[in-house]
């Protein structure tokens, strides 16, 4: 049996640590922070961890909103492709910070980049 990307990077603990680091980076970014005003961050971190675990092949079932629907509010606030790329950059930094190996990190970024169309509704 082949290990999933989720298992290869360290499972739930690694995902949770990366998500925590990611949102610290995002909230420190003045161009991205406004998208999160009034958002329940604990709930959001939980959903993000769940989504990533599923995306990477974990045995988690994502029960959050459809990705297109989940990003509707931020699109109306002006989120665009440049913001999406900043989010990816912060996620790359978070994965590096928690020690995800380079080849696996690139696989994760590639998977996340595939959600661009749905996030931006294009």
GROMACS elastic network, one bead per residue, 0.5 to 0.9 nm:
[ bonds ]
;  ai    aj funct       b0    kb
    3     6     6  0.79504   500
    3     7     6  0.59737   500
    3     8     6  0.63443   500
    3    57     6  0.88712   500
    4     7     6  0.52082   500
    4     8     6  0.61537   500
    4     9     6  0.87602   500
    4    56     6  0.67649   500
    4    57     6  0.53745   500
    4    58     6  0.69932   500
    5     9     6  0.62162   500
    5    10     6  0.86877   500
    5    11     6  0.84769   500
    5    56     6  0.52569   500
    5    57     6  0.62644   500
    5    58     6  0.80023   500
    5   104     6  0.72615   500
    5   107     6  0.84557   500
    5   108     6  0.82632   500
    6     9     6  0.57018   500
    6    10     6  0.66473   500
    6    11     6  0.51131   500
    6    12     6  0.77130   500
    6    14     6  0.88463   500
    6    15     6  0.81040   500
    6    52     6  0.84426   500
    6    53     6  0.62517   500
    6    54     6  0.82136   500
    6    55     6  0.82602   500
    6    57     6  0.55698   500
    6    58     6  0.54054   500
    7    10     6  0.52928   500
    7    12     6  0.83745   500
    7    56     6  0.83670   500
    7    57     6  0.80001   500
    7    58     6  0.71534   500
    8    11     6  0.72171   500
    8   104     6  0.81247   500
    9    14     6  0.68132   500
    9    15     6  0.82814   500
    9    99     6  0.85580   500
    9   100     6  0.59758   500
    9   101     6  0.75468   500
    9   104     6  0.72283   500
    9   105     6  0.87006   500
   10    13     6  0.66859   500
   10    14     6  0.53041   500
   10    15     6  0.77145   500
   10   100     6  0.83769   500
   11    14     6  0.56286   500
   11    15     6  0.63204   500
   11    16     6  0.87369   500
   11    53     6  0.76479   500
   11    58     6  0.75398   500
   12    15     6  0.50182   500
   12    16     6  0.59667   500
   12    17     6  0.84686   500
   12    49     6  0.79081   500
   12    50     6  0.89502   500
   12    53     6  0.70023   500
   12    58     6  0.84027   500
   13    16     6  0.52108   500
   13    17     6  0.61548   500
   13    18     6  0.85990   500
   14    17     6  0.51273   500
   14    18     6  0.61000   500
   14    19     6  0.85869   500
   14    95     6  0.85871   500
   14    98     6  0.68711   500
   14    99     6  0.85016   500
   14   100     6  0.81774   500
   15    18     6  0.51122   500
   15    19     6  0.61147   500
   15    20     6  0.85753   500
   15    49     6  0.61464   500
   15    50     6  0.88699   500
   15    52     6  0.71939   500
   15    53     6  0.69784   500
   15    95     6  0.85740   500
   15    98     6  0.89225   500
   16    19     6  0.51359   500
   16    20     6  0.61470   500
   16    21     6  0.86504   500
   16    45     6  0.81167   500
   16    46     6  0.82709   500
   16    48     6  0.88718   500
   16    49     6  0.59011   500
   17    20     6  0.51277   500
   17    21     6  0.62359   500
   17    22     6  0.85099   500
   17    94     6  0.82418   500
   17    95     6  0.86328   500
   17    98     6  0.66422   500
   18    21     6  0.51207   500
   18    22     6  0.59333   500
   18    23     6  0.86825   500
   18    49     6  0.87026   500
   18    91     6  0.75418   500
   18    93     6  0.88972   500
   18    94     6  0.51773   500
   18    95     6  0.55272   500
   18    96     6  0.85941   500
   18    97     6  0.76593   500
   18    98     6  0.60970   500
   19    23     6  0.62452   500
   19    24     6  0.86228   500
   19    45     6  0.64991   500
   19    46     6  0.87399   500
   19    48     6  0.70810   500
   19    49     6  0.63860   500
   19    52     6  0.89310   500
   19    91     6  0.78728   500
   19    94     6  0.73501   500
   19    95     6  0.85910   500
   20    23     6  0.54931   500
   20    24     6  0.63957   500
   20    25     6  0.88135   500
   20    45     6  0.71450   500
   20    94     6  0.82070   500
   21    24     6  0.51583   500
   21    25     6  0.62887   500
   21    26     6  0.86828   500
   21    90     6  0.86183   500
   21    91     6  0.81498   500
   21    93     6  0.83697   500
   21    94     6  0.52055   500
   21    95     6  0.82459   500
   21    97     6  0.77444   500
   21    98     6  0.81610   500
   22    25     6  0.52002   500
   22    26     6  0.61869   500
   22    27     6  0.86482   500
   22    87     6  0.83800   500
   22    90     6  0.58713   500
   22    91     6  0.53417   500
   22    92     6  0.84443   500
   22    93     6  0.75831   500
   22    94     6  0.51330   500
   22    95     6  0.81590   500
   23    27     6  0.59007   500
   23    28     6  0.83672   500
   23    41     6  0.85814   500
   23    45     6  0.78122   500
   23    90     6  0.83664   500
   23    91     6  0.86133   500
   23    94     6  0.88109   500
   24    27     6  0.52617   500
   24    28     6  0.62423   500
   24    29     6  0.88070   500
   25    28     6  0.51632   500
   25    29     6  0.64175   500
   25    90     6  0.61522   500
   25    91     6  0.84212   500
   25    93     6  0.84840   500
   25    94     6  0.78699   500
   26    29     6  0.51238   500
   26    30     6  0.81594   500
   26    31     6  0.86870   500
   26    32     6  0.60643   500
   26    33     6  0.62689   500
   26    86     6  0.86292   500
   26    87     6  0.71460   500
   26    90     6  0.67016   500
   26    91     6  0.88555   500
   27    30     6  0.72669   500
   27    32     6  0.68691   500
   27    34     6  0.85040   500
   27    36     6  0.79560   500
   28    31     6  0.89143   500
   28    32     6  0.81829   500
   28    33     6  0.69073   500
   29    32     6  0.54620   500
   29    33     6  0.59128   500
   30    33     6  0.53734   500
   30    34     6  0.73195   500
   31    34     6  0.70131   500
   31    35     6  0.85616   500
   31    83     6  0.78776   500
   32    35     6  0.58320   500
   32    36     6  0.76936   500
   32    79     6  0.86729   500
   32    83     6  0.70794   500
   32    86     6  0.82162   500
   32    87     6  0.81273   500
   33    36     6  0.56060   500
   33    37     6  0.70415   500
   34    37     6  0.54109   500
   34    77     6  0.88383   500
   35    38     6  0.87785   500
   35    39     6  0.84446   500
   35    73     6  0.84548   500
   35    74     6  0.58878   500
   35    77     6  0.71872   500
   35    78     6  0.89678   500
   35    79     6  0.79898   500
   36    39     6  0.52399   500
   36    40     6  0.83222   500
   36    41     6  0.79006   500
   36    74     6  0.85044   500
   37    40     6  0.87780   500
   38    41     6  0.87056   500
   39    42     6  0.88699   500
   39    43     6  0.85250   500
   39    44     6  0.76791   500
   40    43     6  0.55338   500
   40    44     6  0.62493   500
   40    45     6  0.87795   500
   41    45     6  0.59540   500
   41    46     6  0.84578   500
   42    45     6  0.52096   500
   42    46     6  0.63023   500
   42    47     6  0.87699   500
   43    46     6  0.51559   500
   43    47     6  0.63092   500
   43    48     6  0.86311   500
   44    47     6  0.51233   500
   44    48     6  0.60215   500
   44    49     6  0.85138   500
   45    48     6  0.50467   500
   45    49     6  0.60680   500
   45    50     6  0.85158   500
   46    49     6  0.51894   500
   46    50     6  0.61821   500
   46    51     6  0.86280   500
   47    51     6  0.60490   500
   47    52     6  0.85562   500
   47    62     6  0.76130   500
   47    63     6  0.79550   500
   47    64     6  0.63102   500
   48    51     6  0.50515   500
   48    52     6  0.61102   500
   48    53     6  0.85001   500
   48    64     6  0.89097   500
   49    52     6  0.51956   500
   49    53     6  0.60574   500
   49    54     6  0.86158   500
   50    53     6  0.52039   500
   50    54     6  0.63009   500
   50    55     6  0.86010   500
   50    60     6  0.65186   500
   50    61     6  0.72899   500
   50    62     6  0.56205   500
   50    63     6  0.80324   500
   50    64     6  0.83942   500
   51    54     6  0.52596   500
   51    55     6  0.60656   500
   51    56     6  0.86516   500
   51    60     6  0.81207   500
   51    61     6  0.80196   500
   51    62     6  0.54820   500
   51    63     6  0.83773   500
   51    64     6  0.79104   500
   52    56     6  0.60411   500
   52    57     6  0.85687   500
   52    58     6  0.84153   500
   52    62     6  0.87672   500
   52   112     6  0.87822   500
   53    56     6  0.53094   500
   53    57     6  0.63930   500
   53    59     6  0.75103   500
   53    60     6  0.61248   500
   53    61     6  0.84671   500
   53    62     6  0.83718   500
   54    57     6  0.52343   500
   54    58     6  0.50666   500
   54    59     6  0.65898   500
   54    60     6  0.52095   500
   54    61     6  0.62033   500
   54    62     6  0.63884   500
   55    58     6  0.73700   500
   55   108     6  0.87134   500
   55   111     6  0.76213   500
   55   112     6  0.84851   500
   56   108     6  0.74549   500
   56   111     6  0.83337   500
   57    60     6  0.80367   500
   58    61     6  0.84242   500
   62    65     6  0.86145   500
   63    66     6  0.88709   500
   64    67     6  0.83116   500
   64    70     6  0.81291   500
   65    68     6  0.81425   500
   65    69     6  0.63166   500
   65    70     6  0.54573   500
   66    69     6  0.52620   500
   66    70     6  0.59290   500
   66    71     6  0.87415   500
   67    71     6  0.63879   500
   67    72     6  0.88189   500
   67   115     6  0.79960   500
   67   118     6  0.63132   500
   67   119     6  0.62012   500
   68    71     6  0.55507   500
   68    72     6  0.64948   500
   68   117     6  0.85138   500
   68   119     6  0.52545   500
   68   120     6  0.74811   500
   68   121     6  0.62470   500
   69    72     6  0.52208   500
   69    73     6  0.82805   500
   69   118     6  0.86674   500
   69   119     6  0.83037   500
   70    73     6  0.74647   500
   70    74     6  0.86738   500
   70   119     6  0.80274   500
   71    74     6  0.55043   500
   71    75     6  0.62929   500
   71    76     6  0.88735   500
   71   118     6  0.84532   500
   71   119     6  0.57631   500
   71   120     6  0.75742   500
   71   121     6  0.85566   500
   72    75     6  0.52199   500
   72    76     6  0.64529   500
   72    77     6  0.88296   500
   72   119     6  0.80101   500
   72   120     6  0.83856   500
   72   121     6  0.82488   500
   73    76     6  0.52935   500
   73    77     6  0.64862   500
   74    78     6  0.64881   500
   74    79     6  0.56187   500
   75    78     6  0.51374   500
   75    80     6  0.70711   500
   75   119     6  0.82046   500
   75   120     6  0.67145   500
   75   121     6  0.82568   500
   76    79     6  0.72639   500
   79    82     6  0.79533   500
   79    83     6  0.59336   500
   79    84     6  0.75186   500
   79   120     6  0.75985   500
   80    83     6  0.53944   500
   80    84     6  0.63872   500
   80    85     6  0.88924   500
   80   120     6  0.65590   500
   81    85     6  0.62523   500
   81    86     6  0.86745   500
   81   116     6  0.79680   500
   81   120     6  0.72225   500
   82    85     6  0.51787   500
   82    86     6  0.63600   500
   82    87     6  0.87704   500
   83    87     6  0.62498   500
   83    88     6  0.86955   500
   84    87     6  0.50730   500
   84    88     6  0.63453   500
   84    89     6  0.86905   500
   84   113     6  0.87320   500
   84   116     6  0.72169   500
   84   119     6  0.82817   500
   84   120     6  0.81610   500
   85    88     6  0.50046   500
   85    89     6  0.61667   500
   85    90     6  0.86619   500
   85   113     6  0.86046   500
   86    90     6  0.62233   500
   86    91     6  0.85601   500
   87    90     6  0.51448   500
   87    91     6  0.61702   500
   87    92     6  0.85956   500
   88    92     6  0.60590   500
   88    93     6  0.85861   500
   88   109     6  0.69631   500
   88   112     6  0.76279   500
   88   113     6  0.75751   500
   89    92     6  0.50367   500
   89    93     6  0.62775   500
   89    94     6  0.86499   500
   89   109     6  0.89812   500
   90    93     6  0.50362   500
   90    94     6  0.61580   500
   90    95     6  0.86555   500
   91    95     6  0.61459   500
   91    96     6  0.85387   500
   91   109     6  0.79452   500
   92    95     6  0.51938   500
   92    96     6  0.62293   500
   92    97     6  0.85953   500
   92   105     6  0.70789   500
   92   106     6  0.83107   500
   92   108     6  0.87397   500
   92   109     6  0.69713   500
   93    96     6  0.50776   500
   93    97     6  0.60656   500
   93    98     6  0.87711   500
   94    98     6  0.63556   500
   94    99     6  0.87156   500
   94   100     6  0.89783   500
   95    98     6  0.53498   500
   95    99     6  0.63649   500
   95   100     6  0.54350   500
   95   101     6  0.84162   500
   95   105     6  0.65483   500
   96    99     6  0.51567   500
   96   100     6  0.56234   500
   96   101     6  0.75031   500
   96   102     6  0.77496   500
   96   105     6  0.75567   500
   97   100     6  0.77028   500
   99   102     6  0.87760   500
  100   103     6  0.84871   500
  100   104     6  0.66711   500
  100   105     6  0.59214   500
  101   104     6  0.54780   500
  101   105     6  0.59633   500
  101   106     6  0.86955   500
  102   106     6  0.61871   500
  102   107     6  0.86970   500
  103   106     6  0.52487   500
  103   107     6  0.64512   500
  103   108     6  0.88670   500
  104   108     6  0.62802   500
  104   109     6  0.86925   500
  105   108     6  0.51332   500
  105   109     6  0.62539   500
  105   110     6  0.86120   500
  106   109     6  0.50945   500
  106   110     6  0.61028   500
  106   111     6  0.86432   500
  107   110     6  0.50960   500
  107   111     6  0.63086   500
  107   112     6  0.87195   500
  108   111     6  0.50879   500
  108   112     6  0.61832   500
  108   113     6  0.85240   500
  109   112     6  0.50036   500
  109   113     6  0.59557   500
  109   114     6  0.86534   500
  110   113     6  0.50708   500
  110   114     6  0.64863   500
  111   114     6  0.53057   500
  111   115     6  0.72864   500
  112   115     6  0.55211   500
  112   116     6  0.74238   500
  113   116     6  0.54308   500
  113   117     6  0.86421   500
  114   117     6  0.71665   500
  114   118     6  0.84462   500
  115   118     6  0.54390   500
  115   119     6  0.60976   500
  115   120     6  0.85745   500
  116   119     6  0.51629   500
  116   120     6  0.60015   500
  116   121     6  0.80943   500
  116   122     6  0.80626   500
  117   120     6  0.52972   500
  117   121     6  0.55128   500
  118   122     6  0.64265   500
  119   122     6  0.79498   500
